[in-house]
Amino acid sequence: MRPISQQDILLALRETCAVQFFKEKQDTFVNIQCPVCDVDGNFIYFKYGFSHDKCQKCCTVWCNPRPTEASLVEYYATSESAKMWTSILVSTDTSRKQLQYQPRVDSLIATLKQDLSFIADKAVDLGAGSGAFALCLQNKDYFSEVIAIDFDEDCVNVCKQLQLKAMVGSVDQIEEGSANLITMNDMIEHLFDPKDFLERCYSSLANNGYISIACPNGEGFDFKLMGENTVNIVPPEHLNYFNPDSLSMLLVKAGFQIVAVETPGILDVEIVKREFKAGNLSLDNNMFLKTLMSHNDDAIRRQFQSFLQVTKQSSHMVVIAKKNL
Ligand SMILES: [Zn+2]
C-alpha cells in the first residue's frame, strides 16, 4: 500500500474544513449568476455540501450560492487547511518549481518580444505564492522591474528572502496604468468576483500591456471524466472553473484582446490513470479509455496527453491577452 503523503493529509483536511465552514456559514451565502454571461445556470453537483452550477451558454462551472468575500477572507486567515496549503507552498523547493515554470516564462517572453509596441518595464506577478514564477521572470533580465504581490504575509516574506521586490495585497497595489505585464497562476479560480478583478487589472496596465492567466480548464479531460471527484473542485477555495472559450470571453468583456489560448497541462492522463488504478474511477462504460489506461506502454498515454494539449482539452490552461486602446 502507498504510504500516506502530505498531499493525502491536505486533501482530507480540505474536506473537513470545507464541510465545517459550509455548516457554519451556509445561511450567509449569496447567489451568483454565471461570472462570464450574467445568466442563471443549471445545477450539476454538490461538493463538500457546496452547490455548483454550469452555464449553458459558456460552460463555466461555478460555486453557487457562495460565501461572501468577507467570510472567504476569514476562511483563508483561520482554516487549518488554508494554513497547511500555505506552509506547503512556502516550504516547497523553489528551484524545482522554477524548473516547472521556466518553459512558460520563456514562451511568454517570446510572445512579448514579437510585439514591437511592448515595453518591458514593469512586470507584476499576482498571487505570487513562493515567488517561483516571479523569480523566473526576474532571472530572464528582460523586465526593468519585477514585483511579486500576495495577500499572504508569509508568502511575501519568502519572496523577499529570494531578493524579490514583494508586497502584501492584490491588484489594488498596482498604480493605475503603470504595469506592462500582469501574470497570475492558479489564482482566478479563487476569486469572488473575477470580472471586477480583470477590470482592475485592465486599469492597472499601461497601454499595450499584457496579462497572462494560468488556471484549471473546467472543460478539460479529467474534469469531464471525474466531475466533482476531481481534486481541483475544492470549494470554498476554488469557486470558478472557466474554460478556454469562457475565460477569453470574460477577458474581452473586461476590455482585452486575446493573444494566445493554450492548454499546456501534462498531468490529465496520469491523474485519470492513478484514479482508475486506485479503483476510484470506473471506465466500464468506455472501453477505449479503459484499454488506454490499462495499457503497459506509457508512450501511448504520452501521445494521448499530447493530443489533449494540442486540441485544448487538457485541464490546465493559459490565456494571454493585451490592453490595446
Ligand atoms: Zn456563461
Residues whose N, C-alpha, C, O or C-beta is under 5 A from the ligand:
A	BS01	ZN	C34 V36 C37 C55 K57 C58 C59 T60
